[in-house]
Amino acid sequence: MISAFLKPMLPSLSDKLPVGEDWVYEVKYDGFRCLLYWDHSSIIMTSRNGHHLHTIFPEIPDFLKSIENMVDHLFPLLIDGELCILENSFKANFEQIQKRGRLKQSERVKQAVKLYPSSFCAFDLLAVEGQYIYHEHFLKRKERLSSFMEALEIDTQKVIPSSFLNYVAFTDDIEYIEQTVRNNKSEGIVAKKLKSKWSSGTRTNHWIKVKNLKYSTLILTGYDTENGFFHVGVIKDDLIMFVGLFSHGISPEEKEALIQIVKKNQNGRSGSIILIEPSLCVELSFLEVYKDQLRQPRFVRFRFDADWEDCTWENLQKNS
C-alpha cells in the first residue's frame, strides 16, 4: 500500500547548470510543489509541508475525475509536480497562486477557479498500480509518466496554459532551455541526472536548480540597526519608493564599510533605521518584482559609477 504523501525530494541550488551527456533540463515553474495521489475513491493533493491543496484548487480533482476511466487500471498512482497558474507555456504567476492559496471560503474559491484556473504540471511518477517506482532511474520514470499522459491525451511536447493537467518535458539542449527561460522570464531551470533515483525528504545533488535571476541598480536608502538589513529604493513620480532590503551576498568587510558610509552620511532616523540622502547605488540580483518588492534580493556589487537619478521604477521594470 502506498502513502498519499511523501516529503518531496528537493534539488540543490547552484549558480551554474551542470553539463554532460547524463544531464537533462526542465523548466522550473513558480508555484506550489505538490504530490498528487489518485485512486478509485479519492484524489489527494499535498504541498511540501503536508497541507492539502485539493480543496483550495478543486478544478484539478474535478478534471481528473472526468477522465479517470482512461487510466483507472493503473490506480493507485502517486505523481510529483508543481501546482501553478500559468501565464504561458514557460512561466507561472507567483502572485496569483499565492492569493489563491490563502482562500478558504468556498464561494471565493469558486470565483477564483473561474478567474485564475490552476494547472498541475507533472514532472515525475513515483507510484503506479499501488507500487512505488522511485527506485527506478529518472529516465525510466519519465518514460512511464509520458506514456501515462499520452493515455490521457495530454500533450507531452508542450505545456498548455489552459489545461488543468500538463506534462513537463525535459531537453538535453542547454542553450535552448537557457534562452527559453530568459525570453519568457521563467523562474529557472532544474537539471536532472538521467540515472537519478527519487528519495523522500532529501536534498540531492542529482537534481540542480538554477534561478533565472534579474539584475538592477538601486539607491541605498538606509540601514536597520536591529536586523542588519540595508534598504533600497527607486525613483517613482519624483519620490524615492522603497522596493526591498538585503543582507545576503555582501561580505563582512563590505558590510562594515557600507555601515560606516551610512552612519557618516545619515540625515535622520525612523525607529531603528538610519536614513541617508540618495547618493550611493548598489547592484542587486533578484527573482522578480512581487507586489512592488524585490523577491529574494542579493547584493552583487557597489555601483560607484552609477547616477542615483537613473535608478527609476521604469528601469527596474525593464530589468525585471
VENGI-V866651 format. One record per pair of residues at least 24 apart in sequence whose C-alpha atoms are under 8 Angstrom apart, sorted by the first residue. I is the first residue (numbers start at 1). J is the second residue. Records with the same first field share a line. If there is no record, write none. Layout:
BEGIN
I = J, J
END
This chain:
BEGIN
1 = 130, 131
2 = 76, 127, 130, 131, 132
4 = 36, 37, 44, 78
5 = 35, 37, 46, 50
6 = 35, 200, 201
7 = 48, 49, 50, 200, 201
8 = 35, 48, 80, 199, 200, 201, 202
9 = 198, 199, 200, 201, 202, 203, 204
10 = 201, 202, 203, 204, 207
11 = 190, 203, 204, 205, 206, 207, 208, 209
12 = 203, 204, 205, 207, 208, 209
13 = 208, 209, 210
14 = 208, 209, 210
15 = 210, 211
16 = 210
17 = 191, 208, 209, 210
18 = 191, 208
21 = 172
22 = 193, 194, 195
23 = 172, 191, 192, 193, 194
24 = 170, 171, 172, 173, 191, 192, 193, 194
25 = 170, 171, 172, 173, 174, 177, 189, 190, 191, 192
26 = 168, 169, 170, 171, 177, 189, 190, 191, 192
27 = 90, 168, 170, 177, 181, 186, 187, 188, 189, 190
28 = 186, 187, 188, 189, 190, 209
29 = 82, 84, 90, 91, 92, 186, 187, 188
30 = 82, 84, 91, 92, 93, 94, 186, 187
31 = 82, 83, 84, 85, 92, 93, 94, 97
32 = 82, 83, 84, 97
33 = 80, 81, 82, 83
34 = 80, 81, 82, 83
35 = 78, 79, 80, 81
36 = 77, 78, 79, 80, 81
37 = 76, 77, 78, 79
38 = 75, 76, 77, 78
39 = 72, 75, 76, 77
40 = 72, 75, 76
56 = 100, 101, 103, 104, 109
57 = 109, 113, 118
58 = 113
59 = 113, 117, 118, 164
60 = 118, 119, 120, 164, 165
63 = 164
67 = 152
70 = 151, 152
71 = 148, 151, 152
73 = 129
74 = 128, 129
75 = 128, 129, 130
76 = 127, 128, 129, 130
77 = 125, 126, 127, 128, 129, 130
78 = 125, 126, 127, 128
79 = 122, 123, 124, 125, 126, 127
80 = 122, 123, 124, 125, 126
81 = 120, 121, 122, 123, 124
82 = 120, 121, 122, 123
83 = 118, 119, 120, 121
84 = 118, 119, 120, 121
85 = 116, 117, 118, 119, 161
86 = 118, 119, 161, 162
87 = 161
88 = 160, 161
89 = 158, 159, 160, 161
90 = 159, 180, 181, 184, 186
91 = 184, 185, 186, 187
92 = 186, 187
95 = 290, 291
117 = 164
118 = 164
119 = 161, 162, 163, 164, 165, 166
120 = 164, 165, 166
121 = 159, 165, 166, 167, 168
122 = 165, 166, 167, 168
123 = 167, 168, 169
126 = 198
134 = 197, 198, 199
135 = 197, 198
136 = 197
137 = 194, 195, 196, 197
138 = 193, 194, 195, 196, 197, 198
139 = 194, 195
181 = 212
182 = 212
185 = 212
186 = 212
187 = 211, 212, 287
188 = 212, 213
211 = 287
212 = 287
213 = 285, 286, 287, 288
214 = 285, 286, 287, 288, 319, 320
215 = 283, 284, 285, 286, 319, 320
216 = 283, 284, 285, 315, 316, 319
217 = 281, 282, 283, 284, 303, 306, 311, 316
218 = 281, 282, 283, 284, 308, 311
219 = 278, 279, 280, 281, 282, 308, 311
220 = 276, 278, 279, 280, 281, 282
221 = 275, 276, 277, 278
222 = 262, 273, 274, 275, 276
223 = 259, 262, 273, 274, 275
224 = 272, 273, 274
225 = 272, 273, 274
226 = 272, 273
234 = 311, 312, 313, 316
235 = 309, 311, 312, 313
236 = 312, 313, 314
242 = 293
243 = 292, 293, 294
244 = 293, 294, 297
245 = 297
246 = 297, 298, 299
247 = 298, 299
248 = 297, 298, 299
249 = 298, 299, 300
250 = 298, 299, 300
278 = 308
279 = 307, 308
280 = 304, 308
281 = 306, 307, 308
288 = 320
289 = 317, 320
END
